[in-house]
Amino acid sequence: MYMAFEVLRAKEREFPAQLVSTFLYIANHNGCRQEDLMVGTSLSSSSVSRNVTWLGPKHRSGKDGLKLVYREIDPDDPKRYRVYLSRKGEQMATLLENTLEEKL
């Protein structure tokens, strides 16, 4: 697990546990709704929104995001969003899986 966190920290030096939880949930439930993230991670609506924004193309502070996920309007409910791994996010998820499979 330590190495998996280091893989994430190589992408972003400050990678808080909430951000890790959000990314891992999306990686395991690609295309999930943001409401699913709230339930699955036990995070508030504002925390989920903040983390999805940080993992996405633009950080809320105006600087570039991590570009690991993207949001699309839910085709079943245009008032909601679904969150997907980007190509970079898929690569990161694969790297994490490979890291976790390595023997200590």
GIURFEN-V447043 format. One line per field, one symbol per residue. psi: psi as a letter, one per 30 degrees, with the letter a starting at -180 (. if undefined). burial: I if it has 24 or more other C-alpha atoms within 12 Angstrom, else O. Layout:
psi=???
burial=???
This chain:
psi=eeeeeeeeffejejileeeeeeeeeeefhkglleeeeeeffhlleeeeeeeeeefaeklffflkafhfllklkkffjffllkklkleeeeeeeeeeeeeffkk.
burial=OOOIIOIIOOOOOOOOOIIIIIIIIIIIOIIIIIIIIIOOIOIOOOIIIOIIIIIIIOOOOOOOOIIIIIIIOOOOOOOOOIIIIIOOIOOIIOOIOOOOOOOO
